[in-house]
Amino acid sequence: MRKVGESMTHRDKIQKMTETKGGVFRTSDLNALGYNTYAIRKLVNEQIVERVKSGYYRLCEESGTLSEAAQVAQLFPDGVVCMYSALFYYRYSDRTPLEWNIAVDRDTSKSRFKLDYPFVQPYYMKKELLSFGVTMADYGDCTMQIFDRDRMICECIFYENKMDRETYNKAIQGYVADTKKNVPKLLEYAEKRRILKKVKDRIGVWL
């Protein structure tokens, strides 16, 4: 009984800290609560917390209920869903992405993306490029930052040569046919992205 009581105490203490960290916390957060390396290993062995990746943990009880989207949202609260993941969300593509495409500050540590799961493909950008054309997407049990449809198409045109041709063409056609598109915003984003002429060449002929 003593072990159970201790475990509940640990769980309660970590739960309170977890609520301020979005569900995923670091080794340093556990250290701040008084857990050294040995104590953290004990928490893992007792299935109170589990290792998400090197230096990152979450409460075990949450792992079975979190969707993949929620895990990505917790691991990368600063990220913005983009490219193939955004195309699928807006239904400009019917191909289920094999990985999450996330736009992040180019100064973000590369080690954050060394994950066994979920699979995440980062797109590194200057910080100021993550400050416009961003909205929120509802993924059921969580919300995530995502480029709006106009910014998304702008990014597709920016990365045109790196995209699958069929997916790219369907994305352009999907955008042109979308009644929710906002061409003035697209052109505004394109100017900030320094691809205004290219966007006019790719989209203008369809409008």
N, C-alpha and C positions, 0 to 999 in steps of 0.2 A: 504493500500500500504506500509505503514511503516513496518508492520510486515513481509511482503514478502521480502522487502529490507534487513531487519535485518537477516532473515533466509538465504538469499543468501550469505550474508556476513559471517555468521557462517559456512555455507556449504563450501564456498570457502576456508576459513581458515582451516577447518578440512580436506578438500580434499587434501590440500597441505601437511599436516602432514601425512595423510593416505598413500600417495604415498611412504613415507619412511618407512612405517610400514608393507607393504605387504597387506594392505586392512583391517586388524584387529588391533585395538589399545586398550590400557588399560585406566583405570580411571586416572592413573598417567599421561598419555599423555595428556588427556583433562585438568587435573589440571594444567599442564605446560603451556597450552594455556590460562589459566585464568578462567576456568570453575570450579566452586565449585559444591557441591552435588546438590544444588537447581538448578543451571544452567544446569547441566547434565540432571536432571529430566525433565527440560523444553525442552531440545533438543529432548528427547525421545518422550515427549507428542506432540511436533510439527512435529514428524516423520522426523527429520533431521538425527538422528542416531537411531540405534536399539541395544538392548542388545543381544549379542550372548550367553553369560553366565556371571556368576558373575565376574564383574570387566573387562569384555571385550565387545567392541562395534565395529560397522561398520556403514558406511553410509547407510541409508535406500534404496537409489536408487540402490545400488549394490546387495541387497539381492535377488532380483528377477532374476538376470542374472547370478549369480554365480552357478556353478555346485557344486555337493556335493564334488567332488575331489578338486575343487578350495578352498572350505571352509576348508577342511582338510589341504591343503597345506598352507593356510594362518595361521591357528591356530597352526600348528606344522611344521614350516619350518625346524626345526632341526631333525624331525623324518624321518625314513626310512621305506618305505612300505615293509612288510615281510609276511611270512607264507601264510595263505589262500588267502589274497589279492594279494600277489605276484604270487602265483600259478595260480590264475585266470587270472592275467595280461599276464603271459607267456603261457596261455592256457594249462597248465598241469592239470587243473581242470575245469570242466564245471559247477561247483556249484557257483552261484553268492553269494559272501560273504554277510552275514547279518550285518557285521560291518567291519570297517577298522582296519587291524592289522598294528600297527606302532611300530617299534623298536626305543627306546629312551634311553638316558643316565639314568642310574639307580638313579642318584641324582636329576632327574627332579621331580618337585612338583606333587604329586598325584592329587592335586586339579585341575590341568589343564584338566584332563580327566573326570571331573564331568559334562558331557554335556547331554542335552536333545536330541540334534541333532547337527551334525551327530554322529552316534554311532562309538566309537573308542575303540579298545582293545589294550592297550600298552604292549609291551614286553620290560622289563627293562634289560639293559645290561651295562657292564663297558664301559666307554667312548671310550677306545681304540678298542673295538669290533665294533664300528661304523665308523672306519677309513679305512676299507678295504672291497673290494667286493661291493662297492656302485656305482651305475650308475644313469642315469636319465630316467624317464618314461614320455611319452607324454599322457596326459589325455584330449586332445582337447583344452580346454581353460586354461590349466596350465601344468606345469611340476612338477614332484615330485621325490624326492630321492627314490630309490628302490634298494634292493639287486640284483646283477646280478644273472643269472640263476644258476651259480655254487655255489655262496654263499647261495642262497635260498635253494638249495637241502641240503647243509651242515647244515643249520638251521633246516630243516625238520628232518634230521637224529638226530640232537641234541635233538629235542623235540619229537622224535618218540613216546614215551609212552604217550604223551599228545594229539596226533593227532588222528583223525578219521582214522581207519585202511584202509578203502576203498580209501579215499582221499590220504593217505600216499602211498599206493601201486601204484596208478595211477600216482602220482608225480614221483616216482622212475622210473617207466616204461616210462613216458614222457621224463624224462631227458636222459635216456639211448638211446632213439630213436632220440633225438634232435641233428641235425647236427651242431648246434651252441655251443654245450657243449665244455668245456675246462677242461678235466680231470686233467691235471697238476695244474691248478688253484684250482680246487676242493680240491685236496690233500694239496695244500698250505694253503687253508682256514681251512681245517680240522685239520691241525697241529696247527694252531693258536687257533683253538677252542678246542684243546686237545681231539679230537675224531678221530684221524687218523685211528686207528685200526678198529673202528666201521664203518667208512666210507668205508674202504677197504672191510670189510666183507659184507656190504650191496650193494655196487656198483660193486666191483671187479668181482663177479661171473657172471655179465651181460656183461662185456666188453671183 
